[in-house]
Amino acid sequence: MNNKVKLLNRQSSLEFLTNLSNKLGPKIYIKRDDESGRGGGGNKLRKYERIIADAINKKADTLIIAGHFQSNAARALVGAACQLGLKSIVVCKAMIPEQNPTFNQNGNALLMKLMNANIITIDAEDDFQIEMEKIADNVNKKGNKAYLIPFGGSNLLGALGYLDCANEIIDQFQNAEKTMPDYVITPTGSGGTMAGLVAGFAIAKNSTKVIGFSVLHKDQTIENIVNKLTNEIIENVKPKFDTITDFELNTKFVGEAYGVPTENGIKAIKMLAELEGLFLCPVYTSKAMAGLIEYIKENKIKKDETIVFIHTGGMPLVHAYYNQYE
Ligand SMILES: *Cc1c(COP(=O)(O)O)cnc(C)c1O
């Protein structure tokens, strides 16, 4: 039994952002988790390596995921399923107000269409879990075997993918004979990315502090989720390991709601594009970058400190929100 399927071809690169660092002060690196893998890549692939292996070990052939028309998680899952010769079903409902007339056809929706994704649309009031279970029953009745992907891929198996990422970062800094970063910055949605990173640096007894900028929850919920999942990872990887996990979760940069761009997020998108030729998306990475810029302005992060910003992907969203950059 394999506990991981291979969805990533190599370590993602760690790049120094010369122009952004010169502009803002601190030394800023970017971890390019946007760059690798099928189906358009992004942070979900690290999570799916163990989740899909679990599905295969359980003899499942049909992966079912909840999402919306612009879901990176759904798009990446469909891509991984194509690559591995598995079936997939996306249970879709509108979760983001339509940003323009082609919002539900462009970006991730377009890529899913090209991959011939099996999309089942449910009503906005319908409960994802109940609908997914119904669909799974039908799949099983037909002689196939369904497997439900956890929300955002953020269960223990998924989050372990970001423990891998923390180890990769440590490895990359060590190989370059550089001192470890003071901060790792990530957007936080369902929490698995952040929990994996927090656990990874804690287990390595590394003083790097992970700061997550929420893009979904506006309250304590997300901190509780990350806390619980981090402890679960540590318990699983290093039982009885006694450590304090020191992370920070900021919920002030969500803006109006999940999927609704913010003014300083849009500014951050333009800044990164102009200075570095890098693209952030309006839903995730731009809100985290807006948070980082604010922290530097407020001197919460100092000019002589070193930062790694996790580029979690989401390039298709740049297109889906084409009319939001004025
Ligand atoms: C899903 C996603 C996130 C959030 O990751 P979580 O593990 O759910 O917190 C961040 N950025 C992008 C581009 C994503 O697709």
The ligand as an SDF file (V2000), in Angstrom:
LIG
                    3D

 15 15  0  0  0  0  0  0  0  0999 V2000
   -7.6860   26.4170   -1.1570 C   0  0  0  0  0  0  0  0  0  0  0  0
   -6.7540   27.5320   -1.3330 C   0  0  0  0  0  0  0  0  0  0  0  0
   -6.2010   28.1920   -0.2100 C   0  0  0  0  0  0  0  0  0  0  0  0
   -6.5920   27.8700    1.1960 C   0  0  0  0  0  0  0  0  0  0  0  0
   -5.9570   26.7260    1.6910 O   0  0  0  0  0  0  0  0  0  0  0  0
   -6.5800   26.0200    2.9730 P   0  0  0  0  0  0  0  0  0  0  0  0
   -5.7190   24.8580    3.2090 O   0  0  0  0  0  0  0  0  0  0  0  0
   -7.9840   25.6400    2.5980 O   0  0  0  0  0  0  0  0  0  0  0  0
   -6.5740   26.9730    4.0840 O   0  0  0  0  0  0  0  0  0  0  0  0
   -5.3070   29.2210   -0.4350 C   0  0  0  0  0  0  0  0  0  0  0  0
   -4.9710   29.5800   -1.6760 N   0  0  0  0  0  0  0  0  0  0  0  0
   -5.4750   28.9880   -2.7780 C   0  0  0  0  0  0  0  0  0  0  0  0
   -5.0590   29.4890   -4.1010 C   0  0  0  0  0  0  0  0  0  0  0  0
   -6.3870   27.9440   -2.6340 C   0  0  0  0  0  0  0  0  0  0  0  0
   -6.9000   27.3750   -3.7300 O   0  0  0  0  0  0  0  0  0  0  0  0
  1  2  1  0
  2  3  1  0
  2 14  2  0
  3  4  1  0
  3 10  2  0
  4  5  1  0
  5  6  1  0
  6  7  2  0
  6  8  1  0
  6  9  1  0
 10 11  1  0
 11 12  2  0
 12 13  1  0
 12 14  1  0
 14 15  1  0
M  END
$$$$
